[in-house]
Amino acid sequence: MALLYKADPQRGARWRQLFAEHAPDIEFRQWPDTGDPADIHYLAAWQAPDDLATLLPNLKALLAISAGVDQLNLHTLPPELPVARMLDPSITAGMCEYATWAVLSLHRDMLLYRNQQQAMRWDEHTLVPAGQRRVGIMGLGQQGQAIARQLQGLGFALSGWARSAHQIEGVECFAGAQQLPAFLQGCDILICLLPLTAQTRGILDGRLFEQLPQGASLINMGRGGHLVEADLLAALDSGHLAGAILDVMQQEPPVAEHPFWHHPRIAMTPHIAAMTHPDSAFAVLLDNIRRHQRGEPLTGQIDRHTGY
């Protein structure tokens, strides 16, 4: 029995070492060196190879090494194949760190101060207490709830929105399309953590921005497909939005002439909010393999209909 790893080759060396030390009964193979495909029962991957059913005829489960699975074309995968996303605690920790940095950067006007430094201007601006800054989180899954807990300690007024109803202590929760406008009206800083689905693609558009308060800011930690980039530019240039911090883009990296590179009220990072670390993720991956071997449900198994 073998596991095929198809992701970052540098981290693959550490994955190989961990399997050799803690699961020697599972042969570790790294793409594209598949060996005999009939031996491969598990695929750990960022993206699945084309024609998966033909290439790996005895595949038992696809174990994504990412917290989301929108990079996989679920329609091309065998319908009976279980697919699980990665619930690595280091991903949650990284998302919390990034969200905290981004919220504080917008809360403390760091984009403005960066521009002032470049212009050699020494101007101070009124400090708004955290309790008077309303932070809204779109997406209340594991990452969203962890970020809410982190931000609670800083004193921000918190709200959250998701497709289904949630109850989270210290967070005013909204659910469904009907409650989205009320949620948006109370967001000075909006964080997008939604999974990318047919329903959420392009959700960060001009219509949504118009429902945010004057001077609100955006943090996109979901996927580039959530954002209509031209609408963000229009909202920033009109002055309705004050700034944006983006960890994800429609095209990564953006082309050299993309207007976001030099926009004074946009900060971009290269999809680094969180990363899967083999040392923390290995136990999660191995547990799912053992679960499957025992006939138990996989942790993080996705619903093919919802896409998450």
Rosetta blueprint (number, residue, H / E / L):
1 M L
2 A E
3 L E
4 L E
5 Y E
6 K E
7 A L
8 D L
9 P H
10 Q H
11 R H
12 G H
13 A H
14 R H
15 W H
16 R H
17 Q H
18 L H
19 F H
20 A H
21 E H
22 H H
23 A L
24 P L
25 D L
26 I L
27 E E
28 F E
29 R E
30 Q E
31 W L
32 P L
33 D L
34 T L
35 G L
36 D L
37 P H
38 A H
39 D H
40 I E
41 H E
42 Y E
43 L E
44 A E
45 A E
46 W L
47 Q L
48 A L
49 P L
50 D L
51 D L
52 L H
53 A H
54 T H
55 L H
56 L L
57 P L
58 N L
59 L L
60 K L
61 A E
62 L E
63 L E
64 A E
65 I L
66 S L
67 A L
68 G L
69 V L
70 D L
71 Q L
72 L L
73 N L
74 L H
75 H H
76 T H
77 L L
78 P L
79 P L
80 E L
81 L L
82 P L
83 V E
84 A E
85 R L
86 M L
87 L L
88 D L
89 P H
90 S H
91 I H
92 T H
93 A H
94 G H
95 M H
96 C H
97 E H
98 Y H
99 A H
100 T H
101 W H
102 A H
103 V H
104 L H
105 S H
106 L H
107 H H
108 R L
109 D L
110 M H
111 L H
112 L H
113 Y H
114 R H
115 N H
116 Q H
117 Q H
118 Q H
119 A L
120 M L
121 R L
122 W L
123 D L
124 E L
125 H L
126 T L
127 L L
128 V L
129 P L
130 A H
131 G H
132 Q H
133 R L
134 R E
135 V E
136 G E
137 I E
138 M E
139 G L
140 L L
141 G L
142 Q H
143 Q H
144 G H
145 Q H
146 A H
147 I H
148 A H
149 R H
150 Q H
151 L H
152 Q H
153 G L
154 L L
155 G L
156 F L
157 A E
158 L E
159 S E
160 G E
161 W E
162 A E
163 R L
164 S L
165 A L
166 H L
167 Q L
168 I E
169 E L
170 G L
171 V E
172 E E
173 C E
174 F E
175 A E
176 G H
177 A H
178 Q H
179 Q H
180 L H
181 P H
182 A H
183 F H
184 L H
185 Q H
186 G L
187 C L
188 D L
189 I E
190 L E
191 I E
192 C E
193 L L
194 L L
195 P L
196 L L
197 T L
198 A L
199 Q L
200 T L
201 R L
202 G L
203 I L
204 L E
205 D L
206 G H
207 R H
208 L H
209 F H
210 E H
211 Q H
212 L L
213 P L
214 Q L
215 G L
216 A E
217 S E
218 L E
219 I E
220 N E
221 M L
222 G L
223 R L
224 G H
225 G H
226 H H
227 L E
228 V L
229 E H
230 A H
231 D H
232 L H
233 L H
234 A H
235 A H
236 L H
237 D H
238 S L
239 G L
240 H L
241 L E
242 A E
243 G E
244 A E
245 I E
246 L E
247 D L
248 V L
249 M L
250 Q L
251 Q L
252 E L
253 P L
254 P L
255 V L
256 A L
257 E L
258 H L
259 P H
260 F H
261 W H
262 H H
263 H L
264 P L
265 R L
266 I E
267 A E
268 M E
269 T L
270 P L
271 H L
272 I L
273 A L
274 A L
275 M L
276 T L
277 H L
278 P H
279 D H
280 S H
281 A H
282 F H
283 A H
284 V H
285 L H
286 L H
287 D H
288 N H
289 I H
290 R H
291 R H
292 H H
293 Q H
294 R H
295 G L
296 E L
297 P L
298 L L
299 T L
300 G L
301 Q E
302 I L
303 D L
304 R L
305 H L
306 T L
307 G L
308 Y L
